[in-house]
Amino acid sequence: MSLDEFQRPKTFFSSFTQTGCNRNMHFSYKVSATEFGQRKGCLFYDLGCRGPMTHSPCNRILWNRQSSKTRAGMPCLGCTEPEFPFNDLAPGTVFKTQTVMGVPKVLPTGIDKIGYIKLSTAAKAAAPRWAEDDIFVV
């Protein structure tokens, strides 16, 4: 069995929690969920979801073969990462995305601050109407 640098099976930990998340369409268009359990919107932008930065199979291997934390409207806490619990959070802000001038302090893997700003601006401008609609896709 092939292992990653933290001795976790690569089969399960080579992709991010965001892989398979049914909210990816909202992530792509920067449409944010603003409260727990909300059926639309990405949990990363306002609610502190660490799915884009966390290696886990959570949205590929579902609880009871049907659900996951993000599918239930709860942000990923990043509990499968070696740095968990994270020390970069201010007290009482586990479920709030920490930002500096509107840009998340911790960005998804593979993007820098300038790239994030450019992509976010373009994504918001290109967001189709359905991305803002209250729909739920399983």
C-alpha positions as CSV (number, residue, x, y, z in Angstrom):
1,M,0.0,0.0,0.0
2,S,1.3,3.4,-1.0
3,L,1.5,6.0,1.9
4,D,1.8,9.7,1.9
5,E,4.3,11.7,3.9
6,F,2.2,11.3,7.1
7,Q,1.9,7.5,6.6
8,R,-1.8,7.7,5.5
9,P,-3.0,5.5,2.6
10,K,-2.7,7.6,-0.6
11,T,-5.9,5.8,-1.8
12,F,-7.9,7.8,0.7
13,F,-5.7,10.9,1.3
14,S,-4.5,12.0,-2.1
15,S,-7.6,14.1,-2.9
16,F,-9.2,16.9,-1.0
17,T,-12.4,16.8,1.1
18,Q,-13.8,19.2,-1.6
19,T,-13.6,16.3,-4.2
20,G,-17.1,15.1,-4.5
21,C,-18.6,17.9,-2.5
22,N,-22.1,18.7,-3.9
23,R,-21.4,22.4,-3.3
24,N,-18.5,22.6,-5.8
25,M,-20.7,24.5,-8.3
26,H,-21.2,27.2,-5.6
27,F,-17.5,27.2,-4.8
28,S,-16.7,27.8,-8.4
29,Y,-18.9,30.8,-8.7
30,K,-18.1,32.1,-5.2
31,V,-21.7,31.8,-4.0
32,S,-21.5,31.5,-0.2
33,A,-23.7,29.8,2.4
34,T,-24.2,32.3,5.3
35,E,-25.7,29.9,7.9
36,F,-25.5,26.3,8.9
37,G,-27.8,23.8,7.2
38,Q,-28.5,26.2,4.3
39,R,-29.1,24.2,1.1
40,K,-27.3,26.5,-1.2
41,G,-23.8,28.0,-1.2
42,C,-20.3,27.1,-0.5
43,L,-19.3,26.7,3.2
44,F,-15.7,27.9,2.6
45,Y,-16.2,31.7,2.0
46,D,-18.1,32.6,5.2
47,L,-18.4,29.5,7.5
48,G,-14.7,28.4,7.8
49,C,-14.9,25.2,5.7
50,R,-11.4,23.7,5.3
51,G,-12.5,21.3,2.6
52,P,-10.4,22.8,-0.2
53,M,-7.2,22.4,1.9
54,T,-7.9,19.1,3.7
55,H,-6.9,15.7,2.4
56,S,-9.6,13.2,3.1
57,P,-12.1,10.9,1.4
58,C,-15.1,12.4,3.3
59,N,-17.2,13.3,0.2
60,R,-16.2,10.1,-1.7
61,I,-16.8,7.6,1.1
62,L,-20.1,8.8,2.5
63,W,-21.4,8.2,6.0
64,N,-24.0,5.3,5.8
65,R,-23.3,5.5,2.0
66,Q,-25.4,8.6,1.7
67,S,-24.1,11.7,3.5
68,S,-21.1,13.7,4.7
69,K,-20.6,16.7,6.9
70,T,-20.6,19.2,4.0
71,R,-23.7,17.5,2.4
72,A,-25.5,18.1,5.7
73,G,-24.6,21.8,5.7
74,M,-21.7,21.6,8.2
75,P,-18.2,22.9,7.3
76,C,-15.2,20.6,7.2
77,L,-13.0,21.2,10.2
78,G,-9.9,19.7,8.7
79,C,-9.7,16.9,11.3
80,T,-7.7,14.6,9.0
81,E,-4.7,17.0,8.7
82,P,-1.7,16.7,11.1
83,E,-2.0,20.3,12.1
84,F,-5.5,19.8,13.5
85,P,-6.6,21.5,15.7
86,F,-5.4,24.6,14.0
87,N,-3.7,27.4,16.0
88,D,-4.4,30.1,13.4
89,L,-8.0,30.6,14.6
90,A,-9.0,33.3,17.0
91,P,-11.1,32.1,20.0
92,G,-14.7,31.5,19.0
93,T,-14.1,31.6,15.2
94,V,-14.0,27.9,14.3
95,F,-17.0,28.4,12.0
96,K,-15.9,31.8,10.5
97,T,-13.6,32.2,7.6
98,Q,-10.7,34.4,8.7
99,T,-10.0,37.1,6.1
100,V,-7.6,40.0,5.5
101,M,-9.3,42.7,3.4
102,G,-11.9,40.2,2.1
103,V,-9.3,37.5,1.1
104,P,-9.3,34.3,3.2
105,K,-6.1,34.0,5.4
106,V,-5.9,30.3,4.4
107,L,-6.4,29.8,0.7
108,P,-7.2,26.6,-1.2
109,T,-4.2,24.6,-2.1
110,G,-2.6,25.7,-5.4
111,I,-3.6,29.3,-5.5
112,D,-1.9,32.5,-4.4
113,K,-3.5,35.7,-3.1
114,I,-3.4,37.6,-6.5
115,G,-4.7,34.6,-8.4
116,Y,-7.5,34.2,-5.8
117,I,-8.6,37.8,-6.2
118,K,-8.6,37.5,-10.0
119,L,-10.5,34.3,-10.1
120,S,-13.0,35.5,-7.5
121,T,-13.8,38.6,-9.4
122,A,-14.3,36.7,-12.7
123,A,-16.3,33.9,-11.0
124,K,-18.7,36.4,-9.3
125,A,-19.3,38.2,-12.6
126,A,-19.9,34.9,-14.5
127,A,-22.2,33.3,-11.9
128,P,-25.4,32.1,-13.5
129,R,-28.7,32.7,-11.9
130,W,-29.2,29.1,-10.8
131,A,-26.1,29.4,-8.6
132,E,-27.9,31.8,-6.4
133,D,-31.2,29.8,-6.4
134,D,-32.1,27.8,-3.4
135,I,-31.5,24.3,-4.8
136,F,-30.1,21.1,-3.4
137,V,-28.3,18.6,-5.5
138,V,-27.2,15.3,-4.0
